[in-house]
Amino acid sequence: MGESLKGTLEGKTAIVTGAARGLGRAMALAFADAGALLALCDREGDELALLAEELRSRGSRVVDVCLDLRDPDAVRAFVQAAVEGLGRLDVVINNAGGTFAGEFVGLSDKGVASLVDENFGSVVNVIRAVSAHLGEGASIINITSVEAHRAAPGFAVYAAMKAAVESLTRSLALELGARGIRVNCIAPDAIVTEGMPVVPGGLPLAREGRADDVAAAALFLAGDGSAFITGDTLHVDGGEHCAGGWSRGEDGSFHLPASVEDDEQ
């Protein structure tokens, strides 16, 4: 994103969880370009350290901590280190999460607990830890997924937890609004990352998404241009959510899955 961002978040401090790779890394780089001070965390300590070193070499001020966000004490220690090292907190991006494929009835107790804690519990832990340090104009940005808004066979618990984060976002927008704190979601889909190197075709926008697309949305929600937006979800998915099952064919025309088209005829 580079030169066009310089100074747009000058003097502001942002936490980015799950910052070592993918969307988190893209957001960390974009926020650094915009002049923000950064507090970054991830379970992947080596990759996180490399990112922090890169950012510092570019002149950014960074606090980086390797931790598991499912541990509330570790989260509180990270937030305290961020406040002590950077002086304030203005933006919090809850990006960390993960999933694996598996039918609901076949999931182990450990698998269910992991999905719940990693995708919902971690967000709760972070927001509880940062809330006392946020003031007027602060922005909390929760990264959910298009799966928060539709069925996801094979990923039922993951989708339910992303929907829970979306619901939590709306409730906290009301609870924290009196303090001037905004809370919003970004729901990505069809974004090319390390975890999804190839995106299925048929998107309404007729191109793959990039991690920088999500980073740009986060910059908007962090900045003054979104000062009157709270409790909302920004879909960064090439039109996948609005398509409602429609997909673009090779000839450019749109069609529904064959079973749906048959039912309508």
N, C-alpha and C positions, 0 to 999 in steps of 0.2 A: 504493500500500500504506500509506504515510503513518504516522499516529500509532502504530499497533500495533507498529511495528518499532523505534521509538526505543530506542537503547541496546543492542539485542541483539547487535551486533558492535562495540560501543564500544571504541576503542583498537586494533582490528585493521586490518591493511592488506591490500588486495586488488588484484591485477592483473586487468584485464579486457581481453582482446584483441578486436579488431573491435568497439570500443565505440561507434562513431559513430552507429549506427542499429540498428533491429531488436532482436533479442534482446540484443545487447551493451549497447545504450542502456538497455533496460529493467532489465538486471541492474545497471548502474552506478547508475541512479537508486534502485533498491531497496536496494543496499548503502549508498549515501549516507544514505538514510532510516534505516538500521539503525545509523548512526554510524561506518561504516568509513572509513578513509583510502583514497584511490583512486589507482592508477597506471593510466592508460588509454592505449591505442594504437590506431591505425587508419591505413589508407592515405588515407582521406578527411579531409585535414587541416582543411578549412574546417568541416565538420560536427563534427569532434572538438573544435575550438576553441570552437564554439558550446555544445556540451554541457559542456565544462569551465567555461566562463564561467557557465552556468546553475547548475552545482553550487556553484561558489565563491560565487555570489550568495546561495545558501541556507546558506552557512556551512561547506561541505565543504572539506577539504584535498585538493588534486588535483595530480598530476603528469601531464601529457599530452604525448605524443610522436607525431608523424606518422612512420611508418616502414613498410617492407615486411618482414613477418615471415619471408620467404624468405631474408633476408640475416642470417646468424648474427652478424656483427659489429654490425649495427644492433640486433639483439635484445639482445646482451650490454650494449651501451651504454644501452639503455632500462632494463634491469634494474638496472644500476648507478645510473642516475639515480633510479629508484624507491627504491632502498635509501638513497641519500644524501639524497633529499628527504623521505622518510617514516620512515626509521629501521629498518624491519623489513619482513618479508614473512610473511603468515599464510595467505593464500588466493590461488590462481592459477586463473583461469578461461580456458581455451583455447577461445575462441568463434569466432575468425576462420576463415573458410573460404568456399568458393564452388564453383559448378559451372555447367555449360551442357549443353544437350541435344546428343547426337550419338552415332550408332552407333559401337561400339568400333573396327571395322575402318576407319572413315573418319577417325579422329582423326589430326591431325598430330603430329609429334614434339613441337612446341612446346606443343600442347594437352595432351598426356599429361603432359609435364614440369610444366606449370602446375598441373594437377589434383593431381599427386603432391605437389609442393612446398607448395601452398597449403593442402591438407587434412591432410597427414601431416607433411611436413618442417617446417612452421611449429610444430607441436606439439612435435616433437622439439627444435627450436631453443630454444623457450621453456623447456621442462622442464630441458634441459641447463644453461641460463643461470641458472635460479632455484634449482637443487637445493642448491647450497652455502649459500644464504641461508635455507633452510627448516629449522625445528626442530620439536620436540615439539608436537603439536596442529595442525600445518599441514595444509591441505587443497588438493589439486589436483583441479579439476573440468574434465573434458574434454567439450565439447559435440559429440556425434556426430550420429546421425540414425537414424530407423527403418530407413533403407536399409542400415545396418550389419548388419541382422538378416534381410534378405530380398533377393531378386533385384531389380535395378533396370535393366531394359533401357533403353538410351539414356543411362544414367548409370553405366555399369559401373565405370569407374575411380574416380569419386567414391565409389560405394558400397564399393568395395574399400578405399579409403583410410580411410573411416569405420570399416570393420571392423578395419583395421589399428590405428587409434587405440584401439578397444575392447580389442583384444588387448594393445596396449602398456599400457593402463591396468591390466589384470589382472597383467601381469608386474611393473610398477612398484609395485603395491600390495604385492607380496611383497618386492621389493628394498628399498623405502623404509620398510616397516612397522616394522623394528627401531628406526628413528629416530622413530617415532611420527607419521609422515607418512601421511595417508590419500589414496588416489587413486581417484576414481570418475568415472562418465560420466553425462551426461543425454542421452537420445535423444528429441528432440522430433519431432513430426509434426503436421500439421493446425493449425499456428499461423499466425494472420493477422499478416503483417508487410508492409513495403514491397515486398519481393520476392515475396510471395504474398498479395495483397490479398483473394483469394477462395479459400476452402477447399472442396473437393468434399464433398458431403453423404454420408450413410450411416454416420457414425461411431457406434460403440456408445454413447457418452456423449451423443449427440444435441445437441451444440453445438460451435461453433468454439473452438479454443484461442486464448489471448492470450499475448503476450510476457510479461505479468506472471505467467502460470502457470509459465513456465520460470524466471523470476526467483525465484519462491517456492521452487521445487525447489533452486535454487542456494543460496539462503539456508539451507535445511535442511542441505544437504551441507557448508556452510561452518561451521555452528554446532555447539554442544555436543550438540544433540539427535541428531546422527549420529556421535557419537564412536566407536562400535564398528562402523561400516560402512566397508568398504574393498573395492576390487576389484569393485564392483557397478555396475549400470546402472539408473538410474531412468528409466522410460519415461513421458514427458509427452506423450501422444499421443491422449488421449480414448478409449483402448482399441484403437487401430488395430493395435498389435503383437499383442495377445492374440487379436484377431478372426480372424487367420489366413485372410483372404479373405472372411469373412462381412461383410455390410453391412446396414444398417438401411433398409428400404423406407419409402415415404411413409405406409404404414398402421401402421408401428411394428414389423412383423415382420422377422425376419432371413432372409437368403437368400445362397446362394453364387452366383458367376458361373454363367450358364446352361450353359456347357460342362461345368462340374464337376457341376452338378445332373444333367445328362443322363447323365454317366458313372456316376453312383451309382444311377440308376434301372434 
